Amino acid sequence: MSGRSQAWIRQAHSDLEAARCTAAQGFHAQACYLAGQAAEKALKALLVAAGVTPPYSHSLERLVELLQQEGFSLDALQELHLKPLTRMNSETRYPQGDEAPADLYDQRDSDLALTTAQAVVEIAATELTS
């Protein structure tokens, strides 16, 4: 594993831990955002390890497609529902009309985001060490 891919996976772990801390404090919209960032950085760590410059994209599905094109067999990622986590990347940061994200996201949302992100980070970390 290259130093650069290690940096990406370390940051993914850091973002995941920050998401947990944020959720524990009741900031669920922010926790969802950070969980999405953790998953995104974990997938980008795999791309970097494959010698691919990660795209400027927050779409987890697109990143998985790129990894598959690079020859990664990531069946476990296919079983995860990544689309909600992708949507949370922007929906948790910016008000929609007169509703703030802080008013729209609750513990169930952050629990789902954290569970999904944890799985993505674990899968990526395993791939990087195999």
N, C-alpha and C positions, 0 to 999 in steps of 0.2 A: 504494500500500500504506500502510495507516494505521500510526501509531506503535505501536499496540497489537498489530497482527498481526506487525509487525517484531519486537517483543519476544518473541512466541511462537516465531517461527522462529529467532531468535537462541538462545533457550533450547533449542530442539530440537537445533540444531547443537552447543551446549555439552554437552548430555546425551549426544549421539552420541560426541563426543570423549572424554568421561569413560568411556563404555562401552568404547571402544577401549583406553584406558589401563588400566582395571580388568581387562579380559580379558588384556592383555599381562602383568599381574602374577599371573595365574592365578586370579583371583576371578571364575569364570565365571557363577555364579548372579547375582552383583551386576551383571555386565556385561549379562546377559540382561534384568534389570530395567531398567537404564538405557537399553538399546536400545529397549525397549518404551515407556519414557517419551519418548524422542526421537520415535518415530513418532507417539505420541499428541499431543504438543505440535505437531508439524508439521501434523497434520490439524486440530487446533483453531485453528491460525493461519489456515487457509483459512476455517473457520467465522467467525472474528472478522472477516476481510476481507470476508465476505459480510454482515456486520452481525448475525450470529447469536451469542448468548451460548452458549459451549460447555457441554454438559451435564456433570454430574458422573458421568462414565462412563469406564471404562478399555477398553471394547469398541471395538477399531479397526473392526470390521465395522459397528457402529452409527454410528460417526462417518462412515464412507464413505457409508452410507445417507443420513444427514442432508445430506451434501455433494451427493449426487445429487439429493435433493429441492430443493436450492438451485440446481440447474441446472448443477452441475459435471459435465463429462464426464471421468471418471477411469478409462478403460478399463485403463490401465497398473496401477492399484491393484487392479483386479479380478483381474489375472493373478497377483498376489502371494498367498502363503499367509499371511494375517494372523492366523488363529485361533491358531496356536502362540505367536505373539508376545503376543497378548492373554492367553492362559493363563499365560504367564510372569510377567505383572504381579503376580500374588499367589503363585503357586507357588514363585517364586524368593525370596520374602521370609519365608515362615513354615514351620516344620517340619510335616511330615505324619507323624503318629505318632512313631516314634522315629528318623526320618530327617531330617537337616537339609538344606536346599536346597544347601548347600555340598558335600554328599556326592553329590548327584544330578545336578548339571550339570557338563558338561565342555567342552572346547574346541570340539567339534563343535556343541554347543548355542549357545555364544556366537558362533561363526562364522556360524551360520544367523541368529541374532537380529541380528547386526551387518549382515549382507548385506541382510536385509529392511528393517531400520530405515533404512539408507543409501538404499535405493531410495525409501522413503516420503518421507524428508526431501528428496531431490532432486526428486521429483515435485512436492511441495508448494512448494518454493522456486521451481521453474520456473513453476508456476501463479501464484504471487504476483507474479512479475515480468513476466508476459505481459499 
